[in-house]
């Protein structure tokens, strides 16, 4: 049996671990959860109407969303982890009909979009009572994922299967045909390695002679405790102006997230983020005092971004025993589980069915 080390216990690393054939590999996950993007995240699984021009990214995001029914079944995800409740997309009236035409066009290759409806006035408020009466496009295929709950579900599953989890900062070396994972207390040799450390990837690869096109981005979400106890069945809403409203179970309403390129690894909650999210969201809400009326908790994490805002996952150049994955950005909850699954399939079968999703690895590693 071969030994596999997974560096990073976020959405890619934990999904990868749970899809590995444990008859072929014994697995150790090394995780440093401080600032982890997935643990701080909650998001919308609804990529189909993105205006991004990167066709490879869209193919990955589309297939990542289509992967969710299998993910839910394989890992028995509870409703408080993932739930398909549909997506409301709020735009100015003149923008909704072209958006509806785009939805119908993309549904031909992505039936997961579900039903497409143009809603006006009270219909929007009926579906999501926090929203003012306004026009919106509604697609039934959209869903929502709570990142922290997803990781905890997979963590417990991994422990039950005998996978070893260690909390540690690591350094890497190669010795002959083995990878050496060094922590403060020990060194262990592995036959293969998966580097899924998000914005920490450059630190891991630098001693091996690589520079990595990854930069950190701070993201802040606000989680409000409200009395709307039936909120779990409400759809998510993409508000006009890069803010999302995500209702979860038992009245927890999330609004976010910020994209702070100069925030780096700073995990301090800020009043600036509160003000920014309030300014973007309040015009759409029935309660103008929503941000002051309900208690809010911050969720703060660090995303990994590439210069072209596209994720990458591949083998290290000229080394089939090591895979790397990073750069998920703000689409990590949509693309991350599918990337983890594809990398697990590589270790299980040797197949690489991923080249049509991204540029070659030398665009990101030098």
Buried (B, 14 or more C-beta within 10 A) or exposed (E): EEBBBBBBBBBBBBBBBBBBEEEEBBBBBBBBBEBBBBBBBBBBBBBBBBEEEBEBBBBBBBBBBBBBEEBBEBBEBEEBBBBBBBBBBBBEEEBBEEBBEBBEEBBEEBEBBBEBBBBEEEBBBEBBEBBBBBBBBBBBBBBBBBBBBBBBBBBEBBEEEEBBBBEBBBBBEBEEEBBBBBBEEEEBBBBBBBBBBBBBBBBBBEEBEBEBBBBBBBBBBBBBEBEBEEBBEBBBBBBBEEBBBBBBBEBBBBBBBBBBEEBBEEBEBBEEBBEBBBEBBBEBBEEEEBBEEBEBEBBBBBBBBBEBEBBBBBBBEEBEBBBBBBBBBBBBBBBBBBBBBBBBBBBBEEEBEBEEBBBEBEBBBE
